[in-house]
Amino acid sequence: MTQPAFILVRPQMGENIGAAARAMWNFGLDHMRVVSPRDGWPNERAVALASGAGRLLDQAGLVDSTTAAIHDCTYVFATTARMRGLTKPVVTPERAMEQARAIHAQGGKVGILFGPERAGLENEDIVLANAIISVPVNPDFPSLNLAQCVLLTAYEWRRQADTVPPEVIEMAGTDWATGAEIAKLGDHFEERLEAAGFFFPDMKAASMKTNLRNMWGRLPLTRADVQTMHGMLRQMVRWAERR
């Protein structure tokens, strides 16, 4: 098992099982175990909500107890929004999945327990876990839908090994402007502003020009941006000459 087992304990609605499967597959996870689903198994409503992730349900392990679901796990997390008076580490989904990856890297197997929709996991389930996952939600409304909790945890698992940069810019057919191109744009602006009498009084002209150059330096301009601004300046001159 190279990924954690997502264990749905006594889930009540087939729709939530299907949505959980879909959330898992969104992040490349497909190891689901289902403990005593209320409406039986297989479940048509779960299949309908799983959409393209139906194969997770086909391969899901069906067991009759939480103990059976974690039989091969070396470390178990239990998700709960309520403190249960049990002495256990309480971690965020981010920290939990960081630990899960470390455990798997050392040859261990991680299981994650998700409770039924009505009231979540019972203490008899949680005592089987090594640690508790608690999502930092609004304390006045802490209840998460089953599929939402699965999605948050699956996302954190994926994020731990994700190589996607946190921010990218779609260049839309252009390139970044070079320093020389931006310098020429600055020259063009200064020329037009000088003609318009913008740099006044003379004693402030140097600092005003410095501020403008600083502004150009801060802006992430593309070549298309620079060409557009040159065109704007030329058009304003033509307009003024026609007047």
C-alpha positions as semicolon CSV with decimal commas, in nm:
position;residue;x (nm);y (nm);z (nm)
1;M;0,000;0,000;0,000
2;T;0,177;0,315;-0,123
3;Q;-0,103;0,546;-0,013
4;P;-0,322;0,569;0,297
5;A;-0,645;0,374;0,323
6;F;-0,942;0,608;0,350
7;I;-1,182;0,422;0,579
8;L;-1,548;0,528;0,586
9;V;-1,691;0,403;0,912
10;R;-2,064;0,323;0,906
11;P;-2,146;0,580;0,634
12;Q;-2,517;0,652;0,610
13;M;-2,584;0,796;0,266
14;G;-2,471;0,643;-0,059
15;E;-2,442;0,992;-0,207
16;N;-2,172;1,081;0,045
17;I;-1,979;0,763;-0,025
18;G;-1,983;0,842;-0,396
19;A;-1,881;1,204;-0,339
20;A;-1,597;1,083;-0,114
21;A;-1,476;0,850;-0,389
22;R;-1,482;1,135;-0,636
23;A;-1,287;1,359;-0,396
24;M;-1,025;1,087;-0,347
25;W;-0,979;1,032;-0,718
26;N;-0,943;1,408;-0,774
27;F;-0,615;1,378;-0,585
28;G;-0,499;1,042;-0,715
29;L;-0,615;0,825;-0,424
30;D;-0,806;0,504;-0,481
31;H;-0,772;0,294;-0,165
32;M;-1,113;0,305;0,004
33;R;-1,250;0,077;0,273
34;V;-1,612;0,085;0,386
35;V;-1,726;-0,031;0,729
36;S;-2,087;-0,148;0,760
37;P;-2,262;0,104;0,531
38;R;-2,615;0,169;0,654
39;D;-2,786;0,116;0,319
40;G;-2,593;-0,192;0,214
41;W;-2,333;-0,257;-0,053
42;P;-2,301;-0,209;-0,346
43;N;-2,496;0,116;-0,344
44;E;-2,647;0,264;-0,660
45;R;-2,656;0,617;-0,521
46;A;-2,287;0,598;-0,439
47;V;-2,211;0,492;-0,796
48;A;-2,419;0,779;-0,935
49;L;-2,239;1,042;-0,727
50;A;-1,894;0,897;-0,789
51;S;-1,919;0,999;-1,153
52;G;-1,590;0,899;-1,320
53;A;-1,452;0,756;-0,994
54;G;-1,680;0,453;-0,989
55;R;-1,387;0,211;-1,008
56;L;-1,290;0,314;-0,654
57;L;-1,622;0,175;-0,535
58;D;-1,573;-0,143;-0,738
59;Q;-1,241;-0,198;-0,566
60;A;-1,341;-0,073;-0,219
61;G;-1,293;-0,319;0,062
62;L;-1,612;-0,396;0,255
63;V;-1,564;-0,494;0,621
64;D;-1,792;-0,526;0,921
65;S;-1,585;-0,350;1,187
66;T;-1,334;-0,073;1,236
67;T;-1,091;-0,323;1,381
68;A;-1,107;-0,529;1,062
69;A;-1,061;-0,214;0,850
70;I;-0,730;-0,127;1,015
71;H;-0,594;-0,480;1,051
72;D;-0,285;-0,412;0,836
73;C;-0,230;-0,047;0,932
74;T;0,072;0,049;1,138
75;Y;-0,056;0,400;1,212
76;V;-0,415;0,524;1,223
77;F;-0,562;0,874;1,220
78;A;-0,920;0,943;1,328
79;T;-1,099;1,253;1,200
80;T;-1,326;1,430;1,445
81;A;-1,449;1,782;1,511
82;R;-1,511;1,718;1,882
83;M;-1,265;1,660;2,160
84;R;-1,345;1,323;2,318
85;G;-1,159;1,334;2,648
86;L;-0,896;1,097;2,512
87;T;-0,522;1,158;2,546
88;K;-0,398;1,159;2,187
89;P;-0,198;1,387;1,958
90;V;-0,425;1,624;1,768
91;V;-0,292;1,736;1,429
92;T;-0,411;1,935;1,132
93;P;-0,473;1,758;0,798
94;E;-0,151;1,912;0,669
95;R;0,059;1,773;0,954
96;A;-0,118;1,438;0,941
97;M;-0,044;1,385;0,573
98;E;0,314;1,496;0,623
99;Q;0,345;1,224;0,886
100;A;0,162;0,974;0,665
101;R;0,411;1,021;0,384
102;A;0,701;0,973;0,625
103;I;0,544;0,654;0,759
104;H;0,489;0,515;0,411
105;A;0,845;0,605;0,315
106;Q;0,962;0,382;0,602
107;G;0,745;0,091;0,488
108;G;0,448;0,153;0,717
109;K;0,079;0,160;0,631
110;V;-0,155;0,442;0,729
111;G;-0,530;0,429;0,775
112;I;-0,758;0,732;0,812
113;L;-1,097;0,693;0,978
114;F;-1,394;0,906;0,871
115;G;-1,710;0,882;1,078
116;P;-2,077;0,860;0,984
117;E;-2,260;1,175;0,886
118;R;-2,493;1,209;1,183
119;A;-2,247;1,227;1,472
120;G;-1,905;1,125;1,348
121;L;-1,684;0,856;1,493
122;E;-1,767;0,695;1,825
123;N;-1,511;0,676;2,104
124;E;-1,487;0,301;2,043
125;D;-1,350;0,385;1,697
126;I;-1,124;0,668;1,808
127;V;-0,952;0,462;2,078
128;L;-0,815;0,245;1,796
129;A;-0,635;0,543;1,641
130;N;-0,288;0,672;1,715
131;A;-0,375;1,038;1,655
132;I;-0,667;1,266;1,578
133;I;-0,703;1,488;1,273
134;S;-0,889;1,807;1,353
135;V;-0,969;2,061;1,081
136;P;-0,940;2,424;1,203
137;V;-1,297;2,525;1,120
138;N;-1,541;2,780;1,259
139;P;-1,594;2,669;1,624
140;D;-1,956;2,781;1,602
141;F;-2,017;2,548;1,309
142;P;-1,754;2,271;1,317
143;S;-1,943;1,995;1,138
144;L;-1,800;1,895;0,800
145;N;-1,976;1,685;0,542
146;L;-1,813;1,343;0,502
147;A;-1,700;1,409;0,145
148;Q;-1,567;1,753;0,242
149;C;-1,349;1,603;0,512
150;V;-1,225;1,337;0,271
151;L;-1,145;1,604;0,013
152;L;-0,947;1,819;0,258
153;T;-0,739;1,523;0,369
154;A;-0,683;1,395;0,016
155;Y;-0,576;1,742;-0,096
156;E;-0,315;1,761;0,179
157;W;-0,182;1,417;0,085
158;R;-0,140;1,528;-0,274
159;R;0,008;1,865;-0,180
160;Q;0,291;1,708;0,020
161;A;0,444;1,572;-0,302
162;D;0,308;1,823;-0,550
163;T;0,566;1,991;-0,772
164;V;0,323;2,246;-0,914
165;P;0,453;2,598;-0,836
166;P;0,221;2,799;-0,608
167;E;0,179;3,070;-0,871
168;V;0,216;3,081;-1,247
169;I;0,130;3,345;-1,505
170;E;-0,025;3,252;-1,837
171;M;0,172;3,456;-2,090
172;A;-0,100;3,447;-2,358
173;G;0,135;3,449;-2,656
174;T;0,380;3,712;-2,534
175;D;0,707;3,731;-2,338
176;W;0,832;3,941;-2,052
177;A;0,973;4,277;-2,158
178;T;1,349;4,312;-2,133
179;G;1,524;4,578;-1,931
180;A;1,616;4,761;-2,252
181;E;1,255;4,764;-2,372
182;I;1,131;4,899;-2,040
183;A;1,406;5,164;-2,041
184;K;1,294;5,280;-2,388
185;L;0,936;5,299;-2,266
186;G;1,055;5,513;-1,976
187;D;1,237;5,739;-2,220
188;H;0,923;5,770;-2,432
189;F;0,709;5,864;-2,131
190;E;0,961;6,119;-2,010
191;E;0,975;6,273;-2,355
192;R;0,599;6,311;-2,380
193;L;0,557;6,428;-2,022
194;E;0,837;6,680;-2,067
195;A;0,658;6,821;-2,372
196;A;0,335;6,841;-2,172
197;G;0,503;7,037;-1,891
198;F;0,452;6,761;-1,637
199;F;0,793;6,794;-1,467
200;F;0,729;7,111;-1,271
201;P;0,879;7,282;-1,082
202;D;1,230;7,222;-1,215
203;M;1,370;7,150;-0,869
204;K;1,143;6,842;-0,842
205;A;1,193;6,711;-1,195
206;A;1,476;6,473;-1,108
207;S;1,290;6,306;-0,822
208;M;0,972;6,282;-1,031
209;K;1,165;6,104;-1,306
210;T;1,323;5,871;-1,051
211;N;0,979;5,783;-0,915
212;L;0,855;5,704;-1,264
213;R;1,154;5,482;-1,337
214;N;1,097;5,307;-1,006
215;M;0,736;5,246;-1,103
216;W;0,839;5,087;-1,432
217;G;1,086;4,870;-1,244
218;R;0,814;4,740;-1,011
219;L;0,569;4,649;-1,286
220;P;0,593;4,300;-1,441
221;L;0,549;4,425;-1,797
222;T;0,525;4,204;-2,103
223;R;0,638;4,303;-2,450
224;A;0,272;4,336;-2,545
225;D;0,221;4,577;-2,253
226;V;0,518;4,789;-2,365
227;Q;0,400;4,800;-2,726
228;T;0,051;4,899;-2,614
229;M;0,184;5,186;-2,404
230;H;0,405;5,311;-2,686
231;G;0,098;5,305;-2,911
232;M;-0,108;5,497;-2,654
233;L;0,153;5,770;-2,631
234;R;0,182;5,801;-3,011
235;Q;-0,196;5,818;-3,048
236;M;-0,224;6,092;-2,786
237;V;0,033;6,297;-2,978
238;R;-0,156;6,249;-3,305
239;W;-0,481;6,348;-3,135
240;A;-0,321;6,664;-2,993
241;E;-0,176;6,759;-3,331
242;R;-0,517;6,721;-3,501
243;R;-0,665;6,960;-3,249
